[in-house]
Amino acid sequence: MGSSDTYLIRPNHQDKFKPAVVKECIREIVREQLTGVRYDSEEVHQLSNTLAISIKDRVKKAGFDRYKLVVQVVIGEQRGQGVKMSTRCFWDADTDSFAEDVFITENLFCVAVVFGSYFY
């Protein structure tokens, strides 16, 4: 193999999924789009889709080119109740990771998770 081959089974250290960078991307997008928004059950579906697309686009621009990204956004009405969420997936602990952020106002909550899975 020559030095110009691009077949990599592991990312270089600088190209690895960085949860702190991704969490900041999530935080910025969610705060930009949800600050001052009131919960409306009729608009939540579209709003969560818009947030997921915006988050995915921002994370892609952060340079995780060889990662397949899955974004999950949950928005609910805030009534002082507790909420538990869990997610499960298969991945390679050496290359794959995730980042999450939670945003809460007096009338809504939002949990956004980005899963990054390295592909070669």
N, CA, C and O atoms as a GROMACS GRO file, in nm:
protein
  480
    1MET      N    1   0.083  -0.119   0.000
    1MET     CA    2   0.000   0.000   0.000
    1MET      C    3   0.087   0.125   0.000
    1MET      O    4   0.189   0.132   0.069
    2GLY      N    5   0.047   0.221  -0.077
    2GLY     CA    6   0.120   0.347  -0.084
    2GLY      C    7   0.072   0.443   0.023
    2GLY      O    8  -0.028   0.418   0.090
    3SER      N    9   0.143   0.552   0.038
    3SER     CA   10   0.107   0.648   0.141
    3SER      C   11  -0.018   0.729   0.105
    3SER      O   12  -0.071   0.800   0.190
    4SER      N   13  -0.065   0.718  -0.020
    4SER     CA   14  -0.183   0.795  -0.060
    4SER      C   15  -0.313   0.716  -0.041
    4SER      O   16  -0.420   0.769  -0.069
    5ASP      N   17  -0.306   0.590   0.006
    5ASP     CA   18  -0.426   0.511   0.028
    5ASP      C   19  -0.511   0.574   0.138
    5ASP      O   20  -0.457   0.625   0.237
    6THR      N   21  -0.643   0.570   0.120
    6THR     CA   22  -0.731   0.632   0.218
    6THR      C   23  -0.811   0.530   0.297
    6THR      O   24  -0.904   0.566   0.369
    7TYR      N   25  -0.777   0.404   0.286
    7TYR     CA   26  -0.848   0.300   0.359
    7TYR      C   27  -0.797   0.296   0.503
    7TYR      O   28  -0.684   0.253   0.528
    8LEU      N   29  -0.878   0.341   0.596
    8LEU     CA   30  -0.840   0.343   0.737
    8LEU      C   31  -0.943   0.264   0.817
    8LEU      O   32  -1.064   0.282   0.800
    9ILE      N   33  -0.896   0.176   0.904
    9ILE     CA   34  -0.990   0.105   0.988
    9ILE      C   35  -1.005   0.170   1.125
    9ILE      O   36  -1.093   0.132   1.202
   10ARG      N   37  -0.921   0.265   1.156
   10ARG     CA   38  -0.929   0.342   1.279
   10ARG      C   39  -0.901   0.488   1.245
   10ARG      O   40  -0.816   0.517   1.161
   11PRO      N   41  -0.971   0.581   1.310
   11PRO     CA   42  -0.944   0.722   1.282
   11PRO      C   43  -0.813   0.766   1.345
   11PRO      O   44  -0.770   0.712   1.447
   12ASN      N   45  -0.749   0.864   1.282
   12ASN     CA   46  -0.634   0.929   1.344
   12ASN      C   47  -0.683   0.999   1.470
   12ASN      O   48  -0.801   1.032   1.482
   13HIS      N   49  -0.593   1.021   1.564
   13HIS     CA   50  -0.634   1.084   1.691
   13HIS      C   51  -0.707   1.216   1.669
   13HIS      O   52  -0.809   1.242   1.734
   14GLN      N   53  -0.657   1.298   1.578
   14GLN     CA   54  -0.720   1.429   1.555
   14GLN      C   55  -0.857   1.419   1.488
   14GLN      O   56  -0.935   1.514   1.492
   15ASP      N   57  -0.887   1.303   1.426
   15ASP     CA   58  -1.015   1.285   1.356
   15ASP      C   59  -1.119   1.212   1.440
   15ASP      O   60  -1.232   1.193   1.394
   16LYS      N   61  -1.084   1.169   1.561
   16LYS     CA   62  -1.177   1.095   1.646
   16LYS      C   63  -1.296   1.181   1.688
   16LYS      O   64  -1.285   1.303   1.699
   17PHE      N   65  -1.408   1.116   1.709
   17PHE     CA   66  -1.528   1.182   1.759
   17PHE      C   67  -1.497   1.241   1.896
   17PHE      O   68  -1.451   1.171   1.986
   18LYS      N   69  -1.522   1.369   1.910
   18LYS     CA   70  -1.491   1.439   2.034
   18LYS      C   71  -1.621   1.482   2.102
   18LYS      O   72  -1.682   1.581   2.062
   19PRO      N   73  -1.664   1.408   2.204
   19PRO     CA   74  -1.792   1.439   2.269
   19PRO      C   75  -1.804   1.583   2.319
   19PRO      O   76  -1.912   1.641   2.310
   20ALA      N   77  -1.697   1.642   2.370
   20ALA     CA   78  -1.706   1.780   2.421
   20ALA      C   79  -1.735   1.879   2.309
   20ALA      O   80  -1.813   1.972   2.328
   21VAL      N   81  -1.674   1.859   2.193
   21VAL     CA   82  -1.699   1.946   2.077
   21VAL      C   83  -1.843   1.930   2.030
   21VAL      O   84  -1.911   2.028   2.001
   22VAL      N   85  -1.889   1.806   2.023
   22VAL     CA   86  -2.025   1.777   1.976
   22VAL      C   87  -2.128   1.830   2.076
   22VAL      O   88  -2.231   1.884   2.035
   23LYS      N   89  -2.100   1.816   2.204
   23LYS     CA   90  -2.193   1.868   2.306
   23LYS      C   91  -2.209   2.019   2.291
   23LYS      O   92  -2.320   2.071   2.306
   24GLU      N   93  -2.101   2.088   2.263
   24GLU     CA   94  -2.109   2.233   2.244
   24GLU      C   95  -2.192   2.268   2.120
   24GLU      O   96  -2.268   2.365   2.122
   25CYS      N   97  -2.179   2.189   2.014
   25CYS     CA   98  -2.262   2.209   1.894
   25CYS      C   99  -2.410   2.192   1.928
   25CYS      O  100  -2.493   2.274   1.890
   26ILE      N  101  -2.441   2.085   2.002
   26ILE     CA  102  -2.580   2.060   2.044
   26ILE      C  103  -2.631   2.178   2.126
   26ILE      O  104  -2.739   2.231   2.100
   27ARG      N  105  -2.552   2.216   2.225
   27ARG     CA  106  -2.593   2.324   2.316
   27ARG      C  107  -2.624   2.453   2.241
   27ARG      O  108  -2.725   2.518   2.266
   28GLU      N  109  -2.536   2.491   2.148
   28GLU     CA  110  -2.556   2.615   2.073
   28GLU      C  111  -2.685   2.610   1.991
   28GLU      O  112  -2.765   2.704   1.996
   29ILE      N  113  -2.706   2.503   1.918
   29ILE     CA  114  -2.825   2.491   1.834
   29ILE      C  115  -2.952   2.491   1.917
   29ILE      O  116  -3.047   2.563   1.886
   30VAL      N  117  -2.956   2.411   2.022
   30VAL     CA  118  -3.077   2.400   2.104
   30VAL      C  119  -3.110   2.534   2.169
   30VAL      O  120  -3.227   2.574   2.170
   31ARG      N  121  -3.011   2.602   2.221
   31ARG     CA  122  -3.038   2.732   2.284
   31ARG      C  123  -3.081   2.837   2.182
   31ARG      O  124  -3.169   2.919   2.209
   32GLU      N  125  -3.019   2.835   2.064
   32GLU     CA  126  -3.059   2.929   1.958
   32GLU      C  127  -3.205   2.909   1.920
   32GLU      O  128  -3.280   3.006   1.903
   33GLN      N  129  -3.246   2.783   1.906
   33GLN     CA  130  -3.379   2.756   1.851
   33GLN      C  131  -3.490   2.738   1.954
   33GLN      O  132  -3.607   2.744   1.919
   34LEU      N  133  -3.455   2.716   2.081
   34LEU     CA  134  -3.560   2.693   2.181
   34LEU      C  135  -3.576   2.803   2.285
   34LEU      O  136  -3.675   2.804   2.357
   35THR      N  137  -3.480   2.894   2.294
   35THR     CA  138  -3.494   3.002   2.393
   35THR      C  139  -3.618   3.084   2.360
   35THR      O  140  -3.634   3.134   2.248
   36GLY      N  141  -3.706   3.098   2.459
   36GLY     CA  142  -3.828   3.175   2.442
   36GLY      C  143  -3.943   3.099   2.378
   36GLY      O  144  -4.052   3.154   2.363
   37VAL      N  145  -3.921   2.974   2.339
   37VAL     CA  146  -4.026   2.894   2.274
   37VAL      C  147  -4.113   2.829   2.382
   37VAL      O  148  -4.062   2.779   2.482
   38ARG      N  149  -4.244   2.831   2.360
   38ARG     CA  150  -4.338   2.766   2.450
   38ARG      C  151  -4.376   2.630   2.392
   38ARG      O  152  -4.383   2.614   2.270
   39TYR      N  153  -4.399   2.533   2.480
   39TYR     CA  154  -4.436   2.399   2.435
   39TYR      C  155  -4.570   2.404   2.363
   39TYR      O  156  -4.667   2.462   2.414
   40ASP      N  157  -4.575   2.343   2.246
   40ASP     CA  158  -4.698   2.332   2.168
   40ASP      C  159  -4.699   2.192   2.106
   40ASP      O  160  -4.618   2.162   2.019
   41SER      N  161  -4.791   2.109   2.150
   41SER     CA  162  -4.795   1.969   2.104
   41SER      C  163  -4.813   1.957   1.953
   41SER      O  164  -4.774   1.856   1.894
   42GLU      N  165  -4.873   2.058   1.891
   42GLU     CA  166  -4.893   2.054   1.746
   42GLU      C  167  -4.764   2.083   1.669
   42GLU      O  168  -4.750   2.041   1.554
   43GLU      N  169  -4.670   2.152   1.730
   43GLU     CA  170  -4.547   2.193   1.661
   43GLU      C  171  -4.424   2.112   1.701
   43GLU      O  172  -4.318   2.127   1.640
   44VAL      N  173  -4.436   2.028   1.804
   44VAL     CA  174  -4.320   1.957   1.856
   44VAL      C  175  -4.256   1.863   1.753
   44VAL      O  176  -4.133   1.855   1.747
   45HIS      N  177  -4.335   1.795   1.675
   45HIS     CA  178  -4.280   1.702   1.575
   45HIS      C  179  -4.189   1.775   1.477
   45HIS      O  180  -4.076   1.734   1.453
   46GLN      N  181  -4.239   1.883   1.420
   46GLN     CA  182  -4.160   1.960   1.324
   46GLN      C  183  -4.039   2.024   1.390
   46GLN      O  184  -3.930   2.027   1.332
   47LEU      N  185  -4.057   2.075   1.510
   47LEU     CA  186  -3.947   2.140   1.582
   47LEU      C  187  -3.835   2.040   1.613
   47LEU      O  188  -3.718   2.074   1.598
   48SER      N  189  -3.870   1.920   1.656
   48SER     CA  190  -3.766   1.821   1.687
   48SER      C  191  -3.694   1.777   1.560
   48SER      O  192  -3.573   1.755   1.564
   49ASN      N  193  -3.765   1.765   1.448
   49ASN     CA  194  -3.700   1.733   1.321
   49ASN      C  195  -3.605   1.844   1.277
   49ASN      O  196  -3.492   1.816   1.234
   50THR      N  197  -3.648   1.966   1.289
   50THR     CA  198  -3.564   2.081   1.252
   50THR      C  199  -3.438   2.086   1.339
   50THR      O  200  -3.328   2.109   1.289
   51LEU      N  201  -3.455   2.063   1.468
   51LEU     CA  202  -3.340   2.062   1.558
   51LEU      C  203  -3.242   1.951   1.521
   51LEU      O  204  -3.121   1.974   1.516
   52ALA      N  205  -3.294   1.832   1.494
   52ALA     CA  206  -3.207   1.718   1.460
   52ALA      C  207  -3.126   1.748   1.334
   52ALA      O  208  -3.006   1.719   1.329
   53ILE      N  209  -3.189   1.805   1.233
   53ILE     CA  210  -3.120   1.838   1.108
   53ILE      C  211  -3.014   1.946   1.132
   53ILE      O  212  -2.902   1.935   1.082
   54SER      N  213  -3.050   2.048   1.209
   54SER     CA  214  -2.955   2.156   1.239
   54SER      C  215  -2.835   2.105   1.317
   54SER      O  216  -2.721   2.143   1.289
   55ILE      N  217  -2.860   2.019   1.415
   55ILE     CA  218  -2.751   1.963   1.495
   55ILE      C  219  -2.660   1.878   1.408
   55ILE      O  220  -2.538   1.889   1.415
   56LYS      N  221  -2.719   1.793   1.325
   56LYS     CA  222  -2.640   1.706   1.237
   56LYS      C  223  -2.552   1.790   1.143
   56LYS      O  224  -2.434   1.760   1.124
   57ASP      N  225  -2.610   1.894   1.084
   57ASP     CA  226  -2.534   1.982   0.994
   57ASP      C  227  -2.418   2.049   1.067
   57ASP      O  228  -2.307   2.056   1.014
   58ARG      N  229  -2.442   2.098   1.188
   58ARG     CA  230  -2.338   2.166   1.265
   58ARG      C  231  -2.226   2.069   1.302
   58ARG      O  232  -2.108   2.104   1.294
   59VAL      N  233  -2.262   1.948   1.343
   59VAL     CA  234  -2.160   1.849   1.381
   59VAL      C  235  -2.078   1.808   1.259
   59VAL      O  236  -1.957   1.789   1.269
   60LYS      N  237  -2.143   1.793   1.142
   60LYS     CA  238  -2.069   1.760   1.020
   60LYS      C  239  -1.966   1.868   0.988
   60LYS      O  240  -1.855   1.837   0.946
   61LYS      N  241  -2.002   1.994   1.008
   61LYS     CA  242  -1.910   2.105   0.981
   61LYS      C  243  -1.793   2.106   1.079
   61LYS      O  244  -1.690   2.169   1.052
   62ALA      N  245  -1.807   2.037   1.192
   62ALA     CA  246  -1.699   2.030   1.291
   62ALA      C  247  -1.588   1.935   1.246
   62ALA      O  248  -1.483   1.928   1.310
   63GLY      N  249  -1.611   1.862   1.136
   63GLY     CA  250  -1.504   1.783   1.077
   63GLY      C  251  -1.502   1.635   1.105
   63GLY      O  252  -1.396   1.573   1.094
   64PHE      N  253  -1.612   1.576   1.140
   64PHE     CA  254  -1.617   1.432   1.163
   64PHE      C  255  -1.661   1.361   1.036
   64PHE      O  256  -1.767   1.299   1.030
   65ASP      N  257  -1.577   1.374   0.932
   65ASP     CA  258  -1.613   1.329   0.797
   65ASP      C  259  -1.639   1.180   0.784
   65ASP      O  260  -1.728   1.140   0.709
   66ARG      N  261  -1.566   1.098   0.853
   66ARG     CA  262  -1.579   0.953   0.837
   66ARG      C  263  -1.670   0.892   0.942
   66ARG      O  264  -1.662   0.772   0.970
   67TYR      N  265  -1.758   0.973   0.998
   67TYR     CA  266  -1.851   0.924   1.098
   67TYR      C  267  -1.993   0.928   1.046
   67TYR      O  268  -2.037   1.026   0.985
   68LYS      N  269  -2.064   0.819   1.070
   68LYS     CA  270  -2.207   0.818   1.045
   68LYS      C  271  -2.269   0.877   1.171
   68LYS      O  272  -2.240   0.832   1.282
   69LEU      N  273  -2.353   0.977   1.155
   69LEU     CA  274  -2.413   1.046   1.269
   69LEU      C  275  -2.560   1.012   1.280
   69LEU      O  276  -2.634   1.014   1.181
   70VAL      N  277  -2.603   0.982   1.400
   70VAL     CA  278  -2.744   0.961   1.429
   70VAL      C  279  -2.780   1.061   1.538
   70VAL      O  280  -2.716   1.067   1.642
   71VAL      N  281  -2.883   1.140   1.512
   71VAL     CA  282  -2.925   1.243   1.607
   71VAL      C  283  -3.066   1.211   1.656
   71VAL      O  284  -3.156   1.185   1.577
   72GLN      N  285  -3.081   1.213   1.787
   72GLN     CA  286  -3.212   1.190   1.847
   72GLN      C  287  -3.248   1.311   1.932
   72GLN      O  288  -3.170   1.353   2.017
   73VAL      N  289  -3.366   1.367   1.908
   73VAL     CA  290  -3.413   1.483   1.982
   73VAL      C  291  -3.550   1.451   2.042
   73VAL      O  292  -3.640   1.408   1.970
   74VAL      N  293  -3.563   1.471   2.171
   74VAL     CA  294  -3.691   1.451   2.240
   74VAL      C  295  -3.729   1.582   2.306
   74VAL      O  296  -3.651   1.641   2.381
   75ILE      N  297  -3.850   1.629   2.276
   75ILE     CA  298  -3.902   1.751   2.338
   75ILE      C  299  -4.031   1.715   2.409
   75ILE      O  300  -4.116   1.646   2.353
   76GLY      N  301  -4.044   1.761   2.531
   76GLY     CA  302  -4.165   1.733   2.608
   76GLY      C  303  -4.209   1.854   2.688
   76GLY      O  304  -4.135   1.951   2.704
   77GLU      N  305  -4.330   1.845   2.736
   77GLU     CA  306  -4.384   1.953   2.818
   77GLU      C  307  -4.328   1.943   2.959
   77GLU      O  308  -4.326   1.834   3.017
   78GLN      N  309  -4.284   2.054   3.013
   78GLN     CA  310  -4.226   2.058   3.147
   78GLN      C  311  -4.336   2.086   3.247
   78GLN      O  312  -4.396   2.193   3.247
   79ARG      N  313  -4.362   1.987   3.332
   79ARG     CA  314  -4.462   2.004   3.438
   79ARG      C  315  -4.405   1.968   3.573
   79ARG      O  316  -4.480   1.943   3.667
   80GLY      N  317  -4.273   1.964   3.583
   80GLY     CA  318  -4.209   1.930   3.709
   80GLY      C  319  -4.192   1.780   3.730
   80GLY      O  320  -4.144   1.737   3.834
   81GLN      N  321  -4.231   1.702   3.632
   81GLN     CA  322  -4.220   1.557   3.643
   81GLN      C  323  -4.078   1.512   3.609
   81GLN      O  324  -4.001   1.587   3.549
   82GLY      N  325  -4.045   1.392   3.647
   82GLY     CA  326  -3.915   1.336   3.610
   82GLY      C  327  -3.928   1.260   3.479
   82GLY      O  328  -4.035   1.209   3.445
   83VAL      N  329  -3.820   1.253   3.407
   83VAL     CA  330  -3.818   1.180   3.280
   83VAL      C  331  -3.692   1.095   3.277
   83VAL      O  332  -3.584   1.141   3.312
   84LYS      N  333  -3.707   0.970   3.236
   84LYS     CA  334  -3.591   0.882   3.218
   84LYS      C  335  -3.588   0.837   3.074
   84LYS      O  336  -3.691   0.803   3.016
   85MET      N  337  -3.469   0.837   3.018
   85MET     CA  338  -3.450   0.796   2.879
   85MET      C  339  -3.334   0.701   2.873
   85MET      O  340  -3.237   0.717   2.947
   86SER      N  341  -3.342   0.603   2.786
   86SER     CA  342  -3.225   0.518   2.764
   86SER      C  343  -3.218   0.483   2.616
   86SER      O  344  -3.320   0.479   2.546
   87THR      N  345  -3.098   0.457   2.572
   87THR     CA  346  -3.073   0.423   2.433
   87THR      C  347  -2.970   0.312   2.431
   87THR      O  348  -2.884   0.304   2.518
   88ARG      N  349  -2.981   0.228   2.332
   88ARG     CA  350  -2.890   0.117   2.323
   88ARG      C  351  -2.843   0.101   2.180
   88ARG      O  352  -2.922   0.116   2.086
   89CYS      N  353  -2.716   0.073   2.161
   89CYS     CA  354  -2.666   0.048   2.026
   89CYS      C  355  -2.538  -0.034   2.033
   89CYS      O  356  -2.473  -0.043   2.137
   90PHE      N  357  -2.505  -0.095   1.920
   90PHE     CA  358  -2.380  -0.169   1.909
   90PHE      C  359  -2.277  -0.074   1.851
   90PHE      O  360  -2.306   0.001   1.758
   91TRP      N  361  -2.156  -0.078   1.907
   91TRP     CA  362  -2.053   0.006   1.851
   91TRP      C  363  -1.915  -0.042   1.891
   91TRP      O  364  -1.900  -0.133   1.972
   92ASP      N  365  -1.817   0.020   1.833
   92ASP     CA  366  -1.678  -0.009   1.862
   92ASP      C  367  -1.632   0.093   1.967
   92ASP      O  368  -1.627   0.212   1.938
   93ALA      N  369  -1.600   0.047   2.084
   93ALA     CA  370  -1.564   0.137   2.194
   93ALA      C  371  -1.439   0.219   2.165
   93ALA      O  372  -1.419   0.324   2.226
   94ASP      N  373  -1.355   0.173   2.072
   94ASP     CA  374  -1.233   0.247   2.038
   94ASP      C  375  -1.258   0.366   1.946
   94ASP      O  376  -1.183   0.463   1.950
   95THR      N  377  -1.363   0.360   1.865
   95THR     CA  378  -1.383   0.464   1.763
   95THR      C  379  -1.516   0.538   1.775
   95THR      O  380  -1.525   0.653   1.734
   96ASP      N  381  -1.617   0.474   1.829
   96ASP     CA  382  -1.751   0.532   1.831
   96ASP      C  383  -1.780   0.595   1.967
   96ASP      O  384  -1.723   0.555   2.069
   97SER      N  385  -1.867   0.695   1.967
   97SER     CA  386  -1.900   0.762   2.092
   97SER      C  387  -2.031   0.838   2.077
   97SER      O  388  -2.099   0.827   1.975
   98PHE      N  389  -2.066   0.915   2.178
   98PHE     CA  390  -2.187   0.996   2.173
   98PHE      C  391  -2.168   1.121   2.257
   98PHE      O  392  -2.076   1.130   2.338
   99ALA      N  393  -2.258   1.216   2.236
   99ALA     CA  394  -2.264   1.338   2.317
   99ALA      C  395  -2.410   1.372   2.337
   99ALA      O  396  -2.494   1.342   2.252
  100GLU      N  397  -2.440   1.434   2.448
  100GLU     CA  398  -2.579   1.471   2.477
  100GLU      C  399  -2.583   1.605   2.549
  100GLU      O  400  -2.484   1.650   2.607
  101ASP      N  401  -2.700   1.667   2.545
  101ASP     CA  402  -2.722   1.788   2.621
  101ASP      C  403  -2.870   1.796   2.655
  101ASP      O  404  -2.955   1.746   2.581
  102VAL      N  405  -2.899   1.861   2.766
  102VAL     CA  406  -3.037   1.877   2.813
  102VAL      C  407  -3.064   2.026   2.826
  102VAL      O  408  -2.981   2.101   2.876
  103PHE      N  409  -3.182   2.067   2.779
  103PHE     CA  410  -3.224   2.207   2.788
  103PHE      C  411  -3.361   2.208   2.854
  103PHE      O  412  -3.452   2.138   2.810
  104ILE      N  413  -3.377   2.287   2.960
  104ILE     CA  414  -3.504   2.292   3.032
  104ILE      C  415  -3.545   2.437   3.053
  104ILE      O  416  -3.465   2.520   3.094
  105THR      N  417  -3.672   2.465   3.024
  105THR     CA  418  -3.730   2.595   3.057
  105THR      C  419  -3.848   2.569   3.149
  105THR      O  420  -3.872   2.455   3.189
  106GLU      N  421  -3.922   2.673   3.182
  106GLU     CA  422  -4.036   2.652   3.272
  106GLU      C  423  -4.151   2.575   3.206
  106GLU      O  424  -4.238   2.524   3.276
  107ASN      N  425  -4.152   2.566   3.071
  107ASN     CA  426  -4.264   2.492   3.009
  107ASN      C  427  -4.224   2.382   2.912
  107ASN      O  428  -4.312   2.316   2.857
  108LEU      N  429  -4.093   2.361   2.888
  108LEU     CA  430  -4.054   2.248   2.803
  108LEU      C  431  -3.916   2.197   2.840
  108LEU      O  432  -3.836   2.266   2.903
  109PHE      N  433  -3.890   2.074   2.798
  109PHE     CA  434  -3.756   2.018   2.813
  109PHE      C  435  -3.716   1.957   2.680
  109PHE      O  436  -3.801   1.915   2.600
  110CYS      N  437  -3.587   1.951   2.657
  110CYS     CA  438  -3.534   1.893   2.534
  110CYS      C  439  -3.409   1.813   2.568
  110CYS      O  440  -3.318   1.862   2.636
  111VAL      N  441  -3.406   1.691   2.522
  111VAL     CA  442  -3.287   1.606   2.533
  111VAL      C  443  -3.242   1.576   2.391
  111VAL      O  444  -3.319   1.525   2.310
  112ALA      N  445  -3.116   1.608   2.361
  112ALA     CA  446  -3.061   1.582   2.228
  112ALA      C  447  -2.936   1.497   2.243
  112ALA      O  448  -2.849   1.526   2.324
  113VAL      N  449  -2.929   1.390   2.163
  113VAL     CA  450  -2.816   1.297   2.167
  113VAL      C  451  -2.764   1.279   2.025
  113VAL      O  452  -2.842   1.263   1.931
  114VAL      N  453  -2.632   1.281   2.010
  114VAL     CA  454  -2.567   1.254   1.881
  114VAL      C  455  -2.478   1.132   1.901
  114VAL      O  456  -2.392   1.130   1.989
  115PHE      N  457  -2.500   1.031   1.818
  115PHE     CA  458  -2.417   0.912   1.817
  115PHE      C  459  -2.326   0.920   1.696
  115PHE      O  460  -2.372   0.948   1.585
  116GLY      N  461  -2.198   0.896   1.715
  116GLY     CA  462  -2.103   0.898   1.605
  116GLY      C  463  -2.041   0.761   1.590
  116GLY      O  464  -1.977   0.710   1.683
  117SER      N  465  -2.059   0.700   1.472
  117SER     CA  466  -2.004   0.568   1.446
  117SER      C  467  -1.907   0.578   1.327
  117SER      O  468  -1.947   0.617   1.218
  118TYR      N  469  -1.784   0.542   1.350
  118TYR     CA  470  -1.679   0.550   1.247
  118TYR      C  471  -1.702   0.445   1.139
  118TYR      O  472  -1.730   0.329   1.169
  119PHE      N  473  -1.691   0.487   1.014
  119PHE     CA  474  -1.700   0.390   0.904
  119PHE      C  475  -1.579   0.404   0.814
  119PHE      O  476  -1.521   0.512   0.802
  120TYR      N  477  -1.541   0.295   0.754
  120TYR     CA  478  -1.422   0.292   0.668
  120TYR      C  479  -1.452   0.224   0.538
  120TYR      O  480  -1.364   0.212   0.453
   0.00000   0.00000   0.00000
